[in-house]
Amino acid sequence: MAIRATWGAPKALRCDHNNNLIVVDTENNAVRQISSDTNIVTTIAGGHRGGDGDGGYAVDAGLERPHGCGIDNDGNLYIADGMNHRVRVVGMN
């Protein structure tokens, strides 16, 4: 069980290379990570509505209704940023 998080339409789930669960939280315009060790939920991308933040910290970037994600062999997280009509990339290392 994840420790204290308010979810708004979680849409997609993936496990990263450290067995943490990545959750796309569409209505909260965020991507969150549930630690496999502690069950603590952390926002790792987005958290507010918008399309800003390219080149900066992922938690400062705006997303608008993200719907899915994937992780490549290098551990990069790809986010389908629905209403912004783009795929955003977050380096997870």
C-alpha contacts under 8 A as a table, 3 or more apart, distances in Angstrom:
res1	aa1	res2	aa2	distance
1	M	39	N	6.54
2	A	5	A	7.18
2	A	34	I	6.63
2	A	39	N	4.78
2	A	40	I	5.91
2	A	41	V	6.34
3	I	39	N	5.97
3	I	40	I	5.30
3	I	41	V	6.44
4	R	40	I	7.89
4	R	41	V	7.47
5	A	41	V	6.60
7	W	10	P	6.48
7	W	25	D	6.53
7	W	27	E	7.92
7	W	28	N	7.18
8	G	25	D	5.88
8	G	26	T	6.35
8	G	27	E	4.60
8	G	28	N	5.43
9	A	25	D	5.82
9	A	26	T	5.56
9	A	27	E	5.58
9	A	28	N	7.86
10	P	23	V	6.47
10	P	24	V	5.58
10	P	25	D	4.25
10	P	26	T	5.87
10	P	27	E	7.70
11	K	23	V	7.25
11	K	24	V	5.59
11	K	25	D	6.26
11	K	26	T	6.41
11	K	67	H	5.97
11	K	68	G	6.75
12	A	22	I	8.00
12	A	23	V	5.73
12	A	24	V	5.19
12	A	25	D	7.84
12	A	67	H	6.75
12	A	68	G	5.23
12	A	69	C	6.80
13	L	21	L	6.73
13	L	22	I	5.57
13	L	23	V	4.79
13	L	24	V	6.67
13	L	68	G	7.94
13	L	69	C	7.74
14	R	21	L	5.76
14	R	22	I	5.04
14	R	23	V	6.76
14	R	69	C	7.39
14	R	70	G	7.00
14	R	71	I	7.83
15	C	18	N	7.65
15	C	19	N	5.30
15	C	20	N	5.46
15	C	21	L	4.59
15	C	22	I	5.84
16	D	19	N	5.28
16	D	20	N	5.49
16	D	21	L	6.52
16	D	22	I	6.88
16	D	71	I	6.86
16	D	75	G	7.08
17	H	20	N	7.45
17	H	75	G	6.64
18	N	36	S	7.80
19	N	35	S	7.96
19	N	36	S	6.01
20	N	33	Q	6.50
20	N	34	I	5.73
20	N	35	S	4.91
20	N	36	S	4.75
21	L	33	Q	5.59
21	L	34	I	5.05
21	L	35	S	6.69
21	L	36	S	7.02
22	I	31	V	7.01
22	I	32	R	5.73
22	I	33	Q	4.57
22	I	34	I	6.48
23	V	31	V	5.73
23	V	32	R	5.17
23	V	33	Q	6.21
23	V	34	I	7.78
24	V	30	A	6.34
24	V	31	V	4.55
24	V	32	R	6.44
24	V	66	P	6.59
24	V	67	H	6.47
24	V	68	G	6.19
24	V	69	C	7.06
25	D	28	N	5.62
25	D	29	N	6.13
25	D	30	A	5.19
25	D	31	V	5.65
25	D	32	R	7.06
25	D	66	P	7.18
25	D	67	H	7.86
26	T	29	N	5.13
26	T	30	A	6.51
26	T	64	E	7.77
26	T	65	R	4.72
26	T	66	P	5.11
26	T	67	H	6.02
27	E	30	A	7.84
27	E	65	R	6.11
28	N	47	G	6.10
28	N	48	H	6.96
28	N	49	R	7.90
28	N	65	R	7.70
29	N	46	G	6.02
29	N	47	G	5.28
29	N	48	H	5.68
29	N	49	R	5.79
29	N	62	G	7.40
29	N	63	L	5.20
29	N	64	E	5.41
29	N	65	R	5.31
29	N	66	P	6.19
30	A	43	T	6.70
30	A	44	I	7.65
30	A	45	A	5.69
30	A	46	G	4.49
30	A	47	G	4.45
30	A	48	H	7.08
30	A	63	L	6.67
30	A	66	P	7.20
31	V	43	T	5.94
31	V	44	I	5.82
31	V	45	A	5.09
31	V	46	G	6.44
31	V	47	G	7.55
31	V	66	P	7.98
32	R	41	V	6.54
32	R	42	T	5.46
32	R	43	T	4.28
32	R	44	I	5.37
32	R	45	A	6.98
33	Q	40	I	8.00
33	Q	41	V	5.58
33	Q	42	T	5.25
33	Q	43	T	6.33
33	Q	44	I	6.51
34	I	39	N	5.45
34	I	40	I	5.56
34	I	41	V	4.53
34	I	42	T	6.57
35	S	38	T	5.43
35	S	39	N	4.78
35	S	40	I	5.47
35	S	41	V	6.61
36	S	39	N	5.79
43	T	46	G	7.31
43	T	47	G	7.00
43	T	59	V	6.80
44	I	58	A	6.46
44	I	59	V	5.51
45	A	58	A	4.54
45	A	59	V	4.26
45	A	60	D	7.22
45	A	61	A	6.63
45	A	90	V	7.84
46	G	49	R	7.66
46	G	58	A	6.30
46	G	59	V	4.93
46	G	60	D	6.13
46	G	61	A	4.97
46	G	62	G	4.95
46	G	63	L	5.39
47	G	59	V	6.82
47	G	60	D	7.76
47	G	61	A	7.76
47	G	62	G	6.75
47	G	63	L	7.26
48	H	61	A	7.64
48	H	62	G	5.25
48	H	63	L	6.47
48	H	64	E	7.88
49	R	62	G	5.14
49	R	63	L	5.29
49	R	64	E	5.15
49	R	65	R	7.93
50	G	61	A	7.64
50	G	62	G	4.15
50	G	63	L	5.13
50	G	64	E	5.62
50	G	84	N	7.99
51	G	61	A	7.03
51	G	62	G	4.82
51	G	63	L	5.47
51	G	64	E	6.79
51	G	84	N	6.27
52	D	61	A	5.43
52	D	62	G	5.13
52	D	63	L	7.69
53	G	56	G	5.49
53	G	57	Y	7.19
53	G	58	A	7.23
53	G	60	D	6.14
53	G	61	A	3.99
53	G	62	G	6.32
54	D	61	A	6.75
56	G	60	D	7.06
56	G	61	A	7.23
57	Y	60	D	5.40
57	Y	61	A	6.74
58	A	61	A	5.19
58	A	90	V	6.55
63	L	66	P	6.44
63	L	81	D	6.10
63	L	84	N	7.42
64	E	81	D	6.10
64	E	82	G	6.32
64	E	83	M	5.36
64	E	84	N	6.15
65	R	81	D	6.32
65	R	82	G	5.36
65	R	83	M	5.94
66	P	79	I	6.81
66	P	80	A	5.51
66	P	81	D	4.27
66	P	82	G	4.98
66	P	83	M	7.51
67	H	79	I	7.70
67	H	80	A	5.70
67	H	81	D	6.61
67	H	82	G	6.03
68	G	79	I	5.98
68	G	80	A	5.14
68	G	81	D	7.84
69	C	77	L	6.82
69	C	78	Y	5.28
69	C	79	I	4.46
69	C	80	A	5.89
70	G	77	L	5.82
70	G	78	Y	5.13
70	G	79	I	6.81
71	I	74	D	7.92
71	I	75	G	5.75
71	I	76	N	5.51
71	I	77	L	4.64
71	I	78	Y	6.12
72	D	75	G	5.35
72	D	76	N	5.55
72	D	77	L	6.87
72	D	78	Y	7.96
73	N	76	N	7.53
75	G	91	G	7.03
75	G	92	M	5.87
75	G	93	N	7.03
76	N	89	V	6.69
76	N	90	V	5.70
76	N	91	G	4.68
76	N	92	M	5.46
76	N	93	N	7.76
77	L	89	V	5.67
77	L	90	V	5.00
77	L	91	G	6.35
77	L	92	M	6.60
78	Y	87	V	6.40
78	Y	88	R	5.64
78	Y	89	V	4.63
78	Y	90	V	6.44
79	I	87	V	5.47
79	I	88	R	5.02
79	I	89	V	6.33
79	I	90	V	7.91
80	A	85	H	7.86
80	A	86	R	6.36
80	A	87	V	4.75
80	A	88	R	6.58
81	D	84	N	5.62
81	D	85	H	6.09
81	D	86	R	5.41
81	D	87	V	5.70
81	D	88	R	6.62
82	G	85	H	5.32
82	G	86	R	6.87
